[in-house]
Amino acid sequence: MRIYVLITSVDPLRVWMHEDGFLRFCTEKYEMPSGNNMDNLCMHLTNYAINKNNSKFVPSTDVNSEGSKRHLKWFKNWLDNKGHDSAEIFKSIEKIIVKTLLSVQPSLVH
């Protein structure tokens, strides 16, 4: 999951989270790493540079696309359709981002 955060000040800490971002998916179905599949990078890594050359790579065409790279808006809709409260989940994610930045704020100020 890629979420964009803009820090406009470190003292005081001011953080803005963008409404959209994206998710990247492996092009091969995940299996626990083993001696037989450790070399299958398309199963264990979501990097675009690795997966774009896989025959199972599906380009995303719009916000609602279910390709190998999907918009965060798609994910929020998916969560809501599965009975989860995406707004509450993303409030929790926001809190995690803020707490993470607070933990390094003294270094950022320095």
Biopython code that builds the backbone (N, CA, C, O; Angstrom):
import numpy as np
from Bio.PDB.StructureBuilder import StructureBuilder

atoms = [
    (1, "MET", "N", (0.848, -1.158, 0.000)),
    (1, "MET", "CA", (0.000, 0.000, 0.000)),
    (1, "MET", "C", (0.905, 1.235, 0.000)),
    (1, "MET", "O", (1.826, 1.338, 0.810)),
    (2, "ARG", "N", (0.638, 2.151, -0.900)),
    (2, "ARG", "CA", (1.411, 3.393, -0.988)),
    (2, "ARG", "C", (0.482, 4.535, -0.604)),
    (2, "ARG", "O", (-0.518, 4.794, -1.273)),
    (3, "ILE", "N", (0.830, 5.213, 0.483)),
    (3, "ILE", "CA", (0.069, 6.356, 0.962)),
    (3, "ILE", "C", (1.020, 7.550, 0.970)),
    (3, "ILE", "O", (2.119, 7.475, 1.518)),
    (4, "TYR", "N", (0.590, 8.640, 0.364)),
    (4, "TYR", "CA", (1.440, 9.824, 0.282)),
    (4, "TYR", "C", (1.172, 10.747, 1.464)),
    (4, "TYR", "O", (0.025, 11.042, 1.801)),
    (5, "VAL", "N", (2.258, 11.194, 2.083)),
    (5, "VAL", "CA", (2.192, 12.074, 3.242)),
    (5, "VAL", "C", (3.092, 13.270, 2.967)),
    (5, "VAL", "O", (4.229, 13.124, 2.517)),
    (6, "LEU", "N", (2.558, 14.453, 3.247)),
    (6, "LEU", "CA", (3.329, 15.685, 3.082)),
    (6, "LEU", "C", (3.589, 16.274, 4.464)),
    (6, "LEU", "O", (2.658, 16.505, 5.235)),
    (7, "ILE", "N", (4.847, 16.511, 4.764)),
    (7, "ILE", "CA", (5.232, 17.152, 6.025)),
    (7, "ILE", "C", (5.569, 18.599, 5.684)),
    (7, "ILE", "O", (6.541, 18.867, 4.978)),
    (8, "THR", "N", (4.750, 19.541, 6.197)),
    (8, "THR", "CA", (4.986, 20.957, 5.895)),
    (8, "THR", "C", (5.763, 21.662, 6.994)),
    (8, "THR", "O", (6.251, 22.775, 6.796)),
    (9, "SER", "N", (5.879, 21.021, 8.153)),
    (9, "SER", "CA", (6.651, 21.591, 9.258)),
    (9, "SER", "C", (7.030, 20.470, 10.207)),
    (9, "SER", "O", (6.265, 19.525, 10.398)),
    (10, "VAL", "N", (8.215, 20.576, 10.805)),
    (10, "VAL", "CA", (8.628, 19.581, 11.795)),
    (10, "VAL", "C", (8.607, 20.141, 13.211)),
    (10, "VAL", "O", (8.656, 19.380, 14.178)),
    (11, "ASP", "N", (8.534, 21.467, 13.344)),
    (11, "ASP", "CA", (8.482, 22.084, 14.677)),
    (11, "ASP", "C", (7.649, 23.356, 14.620)),
    (11, "ASP", "O", (8.203, 24.435, 14.411)),
    (12, "PRO", "N", (6.330, 23.263, 14.800)),
    (12, "PRO", "CA", (5.561, 22.078, 15.197)),
    (12, "PRO", "C", (5.365, 21.123, 14.015)),
    (12, "PRO", "O", (5.476, 21.508, 12.852)),
    (13, "LEU", "N", (5.076, 19.895, 14.347)),
    (13, "LEU", "CA", (4.869, 18.876, 13.320)),
    (13, "LEU", "C", (3.522, 19.114, 12.639)),
    (13, "LEU", "O", (2.477, 19.152, 13.290)),
    (14, "ARG", "N", (3.569, 19.273, 11.313)),
    (14, "ARG", "CA", (2.346, 19.414, 10.511)),
    (14, "ARG", "C", (2.414, 18.383, 9.395)),
    (14, "ARG", "O", (3.355, 18.353, 8.603)),
    (15, "VAL", "N", (1.389, 17.540, 9.355)),
    (15, "VAL", "CA", (1.371, 16.410, 8.427)),
    (15, "VAL", "C", (0.052, 16.397, 7.668)),
    (15, "VAL", "O", (-1.016, 16.600, 8.246)),
    (16, "TRP", "N", (0.143, 16.156, 6.372)),
    (16, "TRP", "CA", (-1.040, 16.045, 5.524)),
    (16, "TRP", "C", (-0.992, 14.696, 4.827)),
    (16, "TRP", "O", (0.039, 14.308, 4.278)),
    (17, "MET", "N", (-2.119, 13.979, 4.852)),
    (17, "MET", "CA", (-2.200, 12.694, 4.176)),
    (17, "MET", "C", (-3.084, 12.855, 2.942)),
    (17, "MET", "O", (-4.210, 13.342, 3.036)),
    (18, "HIS", "N", (-2.571, 12.447, 1.796)),
    (18, "HIS", "CA", (-3.334, 12.547, 0.560)),
    (18, "HIS", "C", (-4.514, 11.579, 0.600)),
    (18, "HIS", "O", (-4.425, 10.513, 1.210)),
    (19, "GLU", "N", (-5.605, 11.944, -0.041)),
    (19, "GLU", "CA", (-6.810, 11.104, -0.046)),
    (19, "GLU", "C", (-6.629, 9.823, -0.843)),
    (19, "GLU", "O", (-7.275, 8.814, -0.560)),
    (20, "ASP", "N", (-5.758, 9.861, -1.833)),
    (20, "ASP", "CA", (-5.592, 8.674, -2.658)),
    (20, "ASP", "C", (-4.148, 8.214, -2.634)),
    (20, "ASP", "O", (-3.253, 8.955, -2.228)),
    (21, "GLY", "N", (-3.938, 7.033, -3.053)),
    (21, "GLY", "CA", (-2.639, 6.402, -3.147)),
    (21, "GLY", "C", (-2.851, 5.176, -4.012)),
    (21, "GLY", "O", (-3.712, 5.183, -4.892)),
    (22, "PHE", "N", (-2.092, 4.135, -3.781)),
    (22, "PHE", "CA", (-2.338, 2.920, -4.543)),
    (22, "PHE", "C", (-1.809, 1.684, -3.830)),
    (22, "PHE", "O", (-1.060, 1.767, -2.856)),
    (23, "LEU", "N", (-2.223, 0.548, -4.346)),
    (23, "LEU", "CA", (-1.780, -0.750, -3.849)),
    (23, "LEU", "C", (-1.145, -1.489, -5.013)),
    (23, "LEU", "O", (-1.611, -1.391, -6.148)),
    (24, "ARG", "N", (-0.103, -2.214, -4.737)),
    (24, "ARG", "CA", (0.525, -3.050, -5.750)),
    (24, "ARG", "C", (0.354, -4.504, -5.335)),
    (24, "ARG", "O", (0.449, -4.852, -4.158)),
    (25, "PHE", "N", (0.102, -5.339, -6.330)),
    (25, "PHE", "CA", (-0.117, -6.751, -6.072)),
    (25, "PHE", "C", (0.894, -7.597, -6.836)),
    (25, "PHE", "O", (1.331, -7.235, -7.929)),
    (26, "CYS", "N", (1.253, -8.718, -6.248)),
    (26, "CYS", "CA", (2.096, -9.682, -6.944)),
    (26, "CYS", "C", (1.298, -10.259, -8.105)),
    (26, "CYS", "O", (0.068, -10.294, -8.059)),
    (27, "THR", "N", (1.978, -10.700, -9.120)),
    (27, "THR", "CA", (1.302, -11.285, -10.270)),
    (27, "THR", "C", (1.193, -12.811, -10.168)),
    (27, "THR", "O", (0.550, -13.451, -11.000)),
    (28, "GLU", "N", (1.815, -13.373, -9.162)),
    (28, "GLU", "CA", (1.709, -14.812, -8.898)),
    (28, "GLU", "C", (1.069, -15.006, -7.532)),
    (28, "GLU", "O", (1.328, -14.233, -6.609)),
    (29, "LYS", "N", (0.239, -16.028, -7.398)),
    (29, "LYS", "CA", (-0.406, -16.306, -6.120)),
    (29, "LYS", "C", (0.659, -16.574, -5.052)),
    (29, "LYS", "O", (1.603, -17.333, -5.271)),
    (30, "TYR", "N", (0.483, -15.931, -3.894)),
    (30, "TYR", "CA", (1.455, -16.060, -2.806)),
    (30, "TYR", "C", (1.445, -17.455, -2.208)),
    (30, "TYR", "O", (0.388, -18.054, -2.007)),
    (31, "GLU", "N", (2.627, -17.958, -1.931)),
    (31, "GLU", "CA", (2.833, -19.178, -1.156)),
    (31, "GLU", "C", (3.949, -18.890, -0.177)),
    (31, "GLU", "O", (4.858, -18.114, -0.470)),
    (32, "MET", "N", (3.881, -19.505, 0.971)),
    (32, "MET", "CA", (4.941, -19.330, 1.963)),
    (32, "MET", "C", (6.288, -19.621, 1.296)),
    (32, "MET", "O", (6.402, -20.565, 0.514)),
    (33, "PRO", "N", (7.299, -18.819, 1.600)),
    (33, "PRO", "CA", (8.613, -19.054, 1.000)),
    (33, "PRO", "C", (9.151, -20.445, 1.338)),
    (33, "PRO", "O", (9.062, -20.903, 2.477)),
    (34, "SER", "N", (9.701, -21.095, 0.336)),
    (34, "SER", "CA", (10.306, -22.416, 0.519)),
    (34, "SER", "C", (11.487, -22.516, -0.439)),
    (34, "SER", "O", (11.714, -21.625, -1.258)),
    (35, "GLY", "N", (12.205, -23.566, -0.332)),
    (35, "GLY", "CA", (13.339, -23.775, -1.226)),
    (35, "GLY", "C", (12.919, -23.862, -2.685)),
    (35, "GLY", "O", (13.712, -23.583, -3.584)),
    (36, "ASN", "N", (11.653, -24.256, -2.920)),
    (36, "ASN", "CA", (11.162, -24.419, -4.291)),
    (36, "ASN", "C", (10.681, -23.122, -4.936)),
    (36, "ASN", "O", (10.617, -23.032, -6.162)),
    (37, "ASN", "N", (10.337, -22.102, -4.115)),
    (37, "ASN", "CA", (9.749, -20.904, -4.717)),
    (37, "ASN", "C", (10.475, -19.601, -4.366)),
    (37, "ASN", "O", (10.019, -18.524, -4.750)),
    (38, "MET", "N", (11.567, -19.680, -3.664)),
    (38, "MET", "CA", (12.276, -18.473, -3.240)),
    (38, "MET", "C", (12.729, -17.608, -4.415)),
    (38, "MET", "O", (12.866, -16.393, -4.273)),
    (39, "ASP", "N", (12.959, -18.223, -5.565)),
    (39, "ASP", "CA", (13.415, -17.469, -6.724)),
    (39, "ASP", "C", (12.269, -16.841, -7.514)),
    (39, "ASP", "O", (12.510, -16.103, -8.469)),
    (40, "ASN", "N", (11.032, -17.126, -7.126)),
    (40, "ASN", "CA", (9.869, -16.572, -7.825)),
    (40, "ASN", "C", (9.571, -15.180, -7.284)),
    (40, "ASN", "O", (8.719, -15.022, -6.409)),
    (41, "LEU", "N", (10.258, -14.183, -7.792)),
    (41, "LEU", "CA", (10.118, -12.818, -7.299)),
    (41, "LEU", "C", (8.709, -12.279, -7.493)),
    (41, "LEU", "O", (8.249, -11.465, -6.691)),
    (42, "CYS", "N", (8.017, -12.713, -8.537)),
    (42, "CYS", "CA", (6.660, -12.227, -8.806)),
    (42, "CYS", "C", (5.648, -12.760, -7.788)),
    (42, "CYS", "O", (4.502, -12.310, -7.764)),
    (43, "MET", "N", (6.053, -13.695, -6.967)),
    (43, "MET", "CA", (5.206, -14.237, -5.914)),
    (43, "MET", "C", (5.441, -13.518, -4.591)),
    (43, "MET", "O", (4.542, -13.441, -3.754)),
    (44, "HIS", "N", (6.643, -12.994, -4.403)),
    (44, "HIS", "CA", (7.018, -12.455, -3.101)),
    (44, "HIS", "C", (7.252, -10.950, -3.080)),
    (44, "HIS", "O", (7.338, -10.359, -2.004)),
    (45, "LEU", "N", (7.355, -10.325, -4.234)),
    (45, "LEU", "CA", (7.605, -8.884, -4.293)),
    (45, "LEU", "C", (6.539, -8.202, -5.138)),
    (45, "LEU", "O", (6.079, -8.758, -6.135)),
    (46, "THR", "N", (6.151, -7.003, -4.741)),
    (46, "THR", "CA", (5.128, -6.268, -5.485)),
    (46, "THR", "C", (5.728, -5.197, -6.396)),
    (46, "THR", "O", (4.982, -4.427, -7.001)),
    (47, "ASN", "N", (7.028, -5.131, -6.507)),
    (47, "ASN", "CA", (7.681, -4.107, -7.315)),
    (47, "ASN", "C", (7.169, -4.133, -8.758)),
    (47, "ASN", "O", (7.098, -5.185, -9.394)),
    (48, "TYR", "N", (6.819, -2.953, -9.250)),
    (48, "TYR", "CA", (6.349, -2.816, -10.627)),
    (48, "TYR", "C", (7.422, -3.296, -11.602)),
    (48, "TYR", "O", (7.119, -4.003, -12.562)),
    (49, "ALA", "N", (8.675, -2.912, -11.355)),
    (49, "ALA", "CA", (9.770, -3.265, -12.263)),
    (49, "ALA", "C", (9.907, -4.778, -12.420)),
    (49, "ALA", "O", (10.351, -5.253, -13.465)),
    (50, "ILE", "N", (9.536, -5.526, -11.410)),
    (50, "ILE", "CA", (9.631, -6.987, -11.461)),
    (50, "ILE", "C", (8.385, -7.590, -12.106)),
    (50, "ILE", "O", (8.492, -8.461, -12.969)),
    (51, "ASN", "N", (7.216, -7.134, -11.696)),
    (51, "ASN", "CA", (5.967, -7.753, -12.132)),
    (51, "ASN", "C", (5.490, -7.328, -13.520)),
    (51, "ASN", "O", (4.729, -8.061, -14.151)),
    (52, "LYS", "N", (5.917, -6.166, -14.010)),
    (52, "LYS", "CA", (5.414, -5.668, -15.298)),
    (52, "LYS", "C", (5.742, -6.600, -16.465)),
    (52, "LYS", "O", (5.056, -6.576, -17.487)),
    (53, "ASN", "N", (6.771, -7.409, -16.322)),
    (53, "ASN", "CA", (7.161, -8.314, -17.404)),
    (53, "ASN", "C", (6.536, -9.706, -17.279)),
    (53, "ASN", "O", (6.751, -10.563, -18.136)),
    (54, "ASN", "N", (5.772, -9.926, -16.224)),
    (54, "ASN", "CA", (5.102, -11.213, -16.039)),
    (54, "ASN", "C", (3.881, -11.267, -16.945)),
    (54, "ASN", "O", (3.180, -10.267, -17.103)),
    (55, "SER", "N", (3.625, -12.419, -17.536)),
    (55, "SER", "CA", (2.480, -12.564, -18.451)),
    (55, "SER", "C", (1.141, -12.356, -17.729)),
    (55, "SER", "O", (0.129, -12.092, -18.378)),
    (56, "LYS", "N", (1.125, -12.472, -16.402)),
    (56, "LYS", "CA", (-0.115, -12.292, -15.634)),
    (56, "LYS", "C", (-0.317, -10.839, -15.179)),
    (56, "LYS", "O", (-1.306, -10.535, -14.511)),
    (57, "PHE", "N", (0.604, -9.951, -15.532)),
    (57, "PHE", "CA", (0.467, -8.547, -15.152)),
    (57, "PHE", "C", (-0.748, -7.948, -15.858)),
    (57, "PHE", "O", (-0.922, -8.114, -17.066)),
    (58, "VAL", "N", (-1.593, -7.242, -15.082)),
    (58, "VAL", "CA", (-2.786, -6.604, -15.634)),
    (58, "VAL", "C", (-2.681, -5.106, -15.389)),
    (58, "VAL", "O", (-2.699, -4.676, -14.236)),
    (59, "PRO", "N", (-2.572, -4.303, -16.439)),
    (59, "PRO", "CA", (-2.497, -2.851, -16.234)),
    (59, "PRO", "C", (-3.832, -2.308, -15.726)),
    (59, "PRO", "O", (-4.896, -2.808, -16.091)),
    (60, "SER", "N", (-3.764, -1.291, -14.890)),
    (60, "SER", "CA", (-4.970, -0.637, -14.396)),
    (60, "SER", "C", (-5.377, 0.427, -15.406)),
    (60, "SER", "O", (-4.540, 1.166, -15.925)),
    (61, "THR", "N", (-6.674, 0.490, -15.672)),
    (61, "THR", "CA", (-7.154, 1.451, -16.659)),
    (61, "THR", "C", (-7.835, 2.658, -16.027)),
    (61, "THR", "O", (-7.886, 3.726, -16.637)),
    (62, "ASP", "N", (-8.360, 2.502, -14.804)),
    (62, "ASP", "CA", (-9.008, 3.621, -14.129)),
    (62, "ASP", "C", (-9.075, 3.347, -12.628)),
    (62, "ASP", "O", (-8.538, 2.350, -12.147)),
    (63, "VAL", "N", (-9.746, 4.249, -11.886)),
    (63, "VAL", "CA", (-9.825, 4.152, -10.418)),
    (63, "VAL", "C", (-10.490, 2.859, -9.963)),
    (63, "VAL", "O", (-10.158, 2.339, -8.898)),
    (64, "ASN", "N", (-11.418, 2.335, -10.745)),
    (64, "ASN", "CA", (-12.153, 1.126, -10.355)),
    (64, "ASN", "C", (-11.530, -0.159, -10.888)),
    (64, "ASN", "O", (-12.070, -1.245, -10.678)),
    (65, "SER", "N", (-10.415, -0.042, -11.565)),
    (65, "SER", "CA", (-9.769, -1.184, -12.184)),
    (65, "SER", "C", (-9.187, -2.137, -11.140)),
    (65, "SER", "O", (-8.692, -1.708, -10.098)),
    (66, "GLU", "N", (-9.256, -3.429, -11.437)),
    (66, "GLU", "CA", (-8.688, -4.448, -10.549)),
    (66, "GLU", "C", (-7.408, -5.015, -11.139)),
    (66, "GLU", "O", (-7.215, -6.231, -11.168)),
    (67, "GLY", "N", (-6.543, -4.143, -11.605)),
    (67, "GLY", "CA", (-5.279, -4.569, -12.180)),
    (67, "GLY", "C", (-4.244, -4.889, -11.127)),
    (67, "GLY", "O", (-4.563, -5.013, -9.945)),
    (68, "SER", "N", (-3.015, -5.022, -11.555)),
    (68, "SER", "CA", (-1.910, -5.348, -10.662)),
    (68, "SER", "C", (-1.514, -4.168, -9.777)),
    (68, "SER", "O", (-0.843, -4.339, -8.760)),
    (69, "LYS", "N", (-1.936, -2.976, -10.176)),
    (69, "LYS", "CA", (-1.740, -1.768, -9.381)),
    (69, "LYS", "C", (-3.105, -1.096, -9.283)),
    (69, "LYS", "O", (-3.697, -0.727, -10.298)),
    (70, "ARG", "N", (-3.608, -0.938, -8.045)),
    (70, "ARG", "CA", (-4.962, -0.421, -7.858)),
    (70, "ARG", "C", (-4.961, 0.844, -7.025)),
    (70, "ARG", "O", (-4.107, 1.044, -6.161)),
    (71, "HIS", "N", (-5.937, 1.694, -7.303)),
    (71, "HIS", "CA", (-6.081, 2.937, -6.548)),
    (71, "HIS", "C", (-6.543, 2.661, -5.121)),
    (71, "HIS", "O", (-7.260, 1.692, -4.869)),
    (72, "LEU", "N", (-6.136, 3.504, -4.206)),
    (72, "LEU", "CA", (-6.572, 3.398, -2.818)),
    (72, "LEU", "C", (-8.088, 3.559, -2.713)),
    (72, "LEU", "O", (-8.716, 2.958, -1.841)),
    (73, "LYS", "N", (-8.681, 4.372, -3.601)),
    (73, "LYS", "CA", (-10.143, 4.531, -3.626)),
    (73, "LYS", "C", (-10.816, 3.195, -3.905)),
    (73, "LYS", "O", (-11.858, 2.892, -3.323)),
    (74, "TRP", "N", (-10.230, 2.392, -4.791)),
    (74, "TRP", "CA", (-10.760, 1.055, -5.064)),
    (74, "TRP", "C", (-10.748, 0.228, -3.776)),
    (74, "TRP", "O", (-11.723, -0.450, -3.452)),
    (75, "PHE", "N", (-9.631, 0.295, -3.047)),
    (75, "PHE", "CA", (-9.487, -0.480, -1.813)),
    (75, "PHE", "C", (-10.504, -0.045, -0.763)),
    (75, "PHE", "O", (-11.086, -0.885, -0.078)),
    (76, "LYS", "N", (-10.718, 1.252, -0.635)),
    (76, "LYS", "CA", (-11.708, 1.749, 0.334)),
    (76, "LYS", "C", (-13.101, 1.236, -0.022)),
    (76, "LYS", "O", (-13.853, 0.820, 0.860)),
    (77, "ASN", "N", (-13.445, 1.264, -1.304)),
    (77, "ASN", "CA", (-14.746, 0.723, -1.743)),
    (77, "ASN", "C", (-14.825, -0.775, -1.471)),
    (77, "ASN", "O", (-15.862, -1.277, -1.037)),
    (78, "TRP", "N", (-13.731, -1.485, -1.727)),
    (78, "TRP", "CA", (-13.693, -2.929, -1.492)),
    (78, "TRP", "C", (-13.930, -3.228, -0.007)),
    (78, "TRP", "O", (-14.714, -4.113, 0.337)),
    (79, "LEU", "N", (-13.242, -2.476, 0.871)),
    (79, "LEU", "CA", (-13.425, -2.661, 2.313)),
    (79, "LEU", "C", (-14.878, -2.431, 2.713)),
    (79, "LEU", "O", (-15.464, -3.238, 3.434)),
    (80, "ASP", "N", (-15.456, -1.325, 2.244)),
    (80, "ASP", "CA", (-16.848, -1.007, 2.573)),
    (80, "ASP", "C", (-17.802, -2.085, 2.068)),
    (80, "ASP", "O", (-18.741, -2.463, 2.769)),
    (81, "ASN", "N", (-17.565, -2.580, 0.855)),
    (81, "ASN", "CA", (-18.422, -3.634, 0.289)),
    (81, "ASN", "C", (-18.313, -4.953, 1.047)),
    (81, "ASN", "O", (-19.238, -5.766, 1.019)),
    (82, "LYS", "N", (-17.184, -5.167, 1.723)),
    (82, "LYS", "CA", (-16.988, -6.382, 2.531)),
    (82, "LYS", "C", (-17.483, -6.196, 3.964)),
    (82, "LYS", "O", (-17.305, -7.081, 4.801)),
    (83, "GLY", "N", (-18.110, -5.038, 4.255)),
    (83, "GLY", "CA", (-18.681, -4.809, 5.583)),
    (83, "GLY", "C", (-17.744, -4.139, 6.568)),
    (83, "GLY", "O", (-18.056, -4.061, 7.756)),
    (84, "HIS", "N", (-16.607, -3.656, 6.104)),
    (84, "HIS", "CA", (-15.665, -2.954, 6.970)),
    (84, "HIS", "C", (-15.890, -1.453, 6.839)),
    (84, "HIS", "O", (-16.427, -0.994, 5.831)),
    (85, "ASP", "N", (-15.493, -0.698, 7.827)),
    (85, "ASP", "CA", (-15.614, 0.753, 7.788)),
    (85, "ASP", "C", (-14.284, 1.348, 7.357)),
    (85, "ASP", "O", (-13.384, 1.536, 8.176)),
    (86, "SER", "N", (-14.165, 1.642, 6.064)),
    (86, "SER", "CA", (-12.883, 2.131, 5.538)),
    (86, "SER", "C", (-12.479, 3.450, 6.187)),
    (86, "SER", "O", (-11.290, 3.702, 6.381)),
    (87, "ALA", "N", (-13.454, 4.297, 6.524)),
    (87, "ALA", "CA", (-13.119, 5.581, 7.160)),
    (87, "ALA", "C", (-12.439, 5.346, 8.507)),
    (87, "ALA", "O", (-11.455, 6.012, 8.828)),
    (88, "GLU", "N", (-12.951, 4.414, 9.287)),
    (88, "GLU", "CA", (-12.339, 4.096, 10.593)),
    (88, "GLU", "C", (-10.963, 3.471, 10.422)),
    (88, "GLU", "O", (-10.035, 3.782, 11.168)),
    (89, "ILE", "N", (-10.837, 2.590, 9.441)),
    (89, "ILE", "CA", (-9.544, 1.944, 9.190)),
    (89, "ILE", "C", (-8.504, 2.991, 8.818)),
    (89, "ILE", "O", (-7.370, 2.934, 9.294)),
    (90, "PHE", "N", (-8.878, 3.945, 7.975)),
    (90, "PHE", "CA", (-7.917, 4.951, 7.551)),
    (90, "PHE", "C", (-7.652, 5.993, 8.626)),
    (90, "PHE", "O", (-6.603, 6.637, 8.610)),
    (91, "LYS", "N", (-8.576, 6.173, 9.554)),
    (91, "LYS", "CA", (-8.273, 7.004, 10.729)),
    (91, "LYS", "C", (-7.181, 6.328, 11.551)),
    (91, "LYS", "O", (-6.277, 6.990, 12.059)),
    (92, "SER", "N", (-7.269, 5.020, 11.676)),
    (92, "SER", "CA", (-6.233, 4.267, 12.398)),
    (92, "SER", "C", (-4.890, 4.348, 11.671)),
    (92, "SER", "O", (-3.847, 4.491, 12.309)),
    (93, "ILE", "N", (-4.913, 4.257, 10.355)),
    (93, "ILE", "CA", (-3.680, 4.370, 9.569)),
    (93, "ILE", "C", (-3.077, 5.753, 9.756)),
    (93, "ILE", "O", (-1.863, 5.885, 9.907)),
    (94, "GLU", "N", (-3.919, 6.792, 9.746)),
    (94, "GLU", "CA", (-3.445, 8.158, 9.992)),
    (94, "GLU", "C", (-2.749, 8.265, 11.342)),
    (94, "GLU", "O", (-1.694, 8.888, 11.459)),
    (95, "LYS", "N", (-3.347, 7.655, 12.357)),
    (95, "LYS", "CA", (-2.751, 7.686, 13.701)),
    (95, "LYS", "C", (-1.390, 6.991, 13.706)),
    (95, "LYS", "O", (-0.458, 7.463, 14.357)),
    (96, "ILE", "N", (-1.271, 5.901, 13.003)),
    (96, "ILE", "CA", (0.006, 5.182, 12.916)),
    (96, "ILE", "C", (1.055, 6.058, 12.245)),
    (96, "ILE", "O", (2.201, 6.112, 12.693)),
    (97, "ILE", "N", (0.669, 6.742, 11.178)),
    (97, "ILE", "CA", (1.596, 7.635, 10.468)),
    (97, "ILE", "C", (2.067, 8.744, 11.398)),
    (97, "ILE", "O", (3.261, 9.033, 11.471)),
    (98, "VAL", "N", (1.127, 9.367, 12.109)),
    (98, "VAL", "CA", (1.481, 10.466, 13.021)),
    (98, "VAL", "C", (2.393, 9.964, 14.135)),
    (98, "VAL", "O", (3.394, 10.606, 14.453)),
    (99, "LYS", "N", (2.055, 8.824, 14.727)),
    (99, "LYS", "CA", (2.893, 8.286, 15.806)),
    (99, "LYS", "C", (4.291, 7.931, 15.302)),
    (99, "LYS", "O", (5.280, 8.127, 16.009)),
    (100, "THR", "N", (4.366, 7.415, 14.094)),
    (100, "THR", "CA", (5.668, 7.098, 13.512)),
    (100, "THR", "C", (6.495, 8.369, 13.332)),
    (100, "THR", "O", (7.681, 8.403, 13.660)),
    (101, "LEU", "N", (5.857, 9.407, 12.809)),
    (101, "LEU", "CA", (6.574, 10.672, 12.611)),
    (101, "LEU", "C", (6.937, 11.334, 13.937)),
    (101, "LEU", "O", (8.000, 11.945, 14.056)),
    (102, "LEU", "N", (6.060, 11.215, 14.933)),
    (102, "LEU", "CA", (6.388, 11.769, 16.258)),
    (102, "LEU", "C", (7.611, 11.075, 16.844)),
    (102, "LEU", "O", (8.412, 11.703, 17.536)),
    (103, "SER", "N", (7.756, 9.791, 16.572)),
    (103, "SER", "CA", (8.886, 9.055, 17.126)),
    (103, "SER", "C", (10.221, 9.519, 16.552)),
    (103, "SER", "O", (11.260, 9.361, 17.193)),
    (104, "VAL", "N", (10.199, 10.094, 15.342)),
    (104, "VAL", "CA", (11.446, 10.574, 14.734)),
    (104, "VAL", "C", (11.520, 12.102, 14.673)),
    (104, "VAL", "O", (12.477, 12.662, 14.140)),
    (105, "GLN", "N", (10.501, 12.769, 15.224)),
    (105, "GLN", "CA", (10.465, 14.230, 15.156)),
    (105, "GLN", "C", (11.710, 14.898, 15.723)),
    (105, "GLN", "O", (12.215, 15.832, 15.101)),
    (106, "PRO", "N", (12.233, 14.471, 16.868)),
    (106, "PRO", "CA", (13.455, 15.115, 17.379)),
    (106, "PRO", "C", (14.612, 15.071, 16.371)),
    (106, "PRO", "O", (15.369, 16.034, 16.247)),
    (107, "SER", "N", (14.740, 13.973, 15.670)),
    (107, "SER", "CA", (15.794, 13.866, 14.645)),
    (107, "SER", "C", (15.491, 14.776, 13.462)),
    (107, "SER", "O", (16.404, 15.367, 12.883)),
    (108, "LEU", "N", (14.223, 14.892, 13.101)),
    (108, "LEU", "CA", (13.849, 15.769, 11.997)),
    (108, "LEU", "C", (14.111, 17.226, 12.328)),
    (108, "LEU", "O", (14.551, 17.993, 11.472)),
    (109, "VAL", "N", (13.840, 17.613, 13.575)),
    (109, "VAL", "CA", (14.070, 18.990, 13.998)),
    (109, "VAL", "C", (15.555, 19.305, 13.982)),
    (109, "VAL", "O", (15.972, 20.398, 13.599)),
    (110, "HIS", "N", (16.348, 18.324, 14.408)),
    (110, "HIS", "CA", (17.805, 18.510, 14.482)),
    (110, "HIS", "C", (18.370, 18.751, 13.114)),
    (110, "HIS", "O", (19.580, 18.930, 12.969)),
]
sb = StructureBuilder()
sb.init_structure("model")
sb.init_model(0)
sb.init_chain("A")
sb.init_seg("    ")
for serial, (resi, resn, name, xyz) in enumerate(atoms, 1):
    if name == "N":
        sb.init_residue(resn, " ", resi, " ")
    sb.init_atom(name, np.array(xyz, "f"), 0.0, 1.0, " ", f" {name:<3s}", serial, name[0])
structure = sb.get_structure()
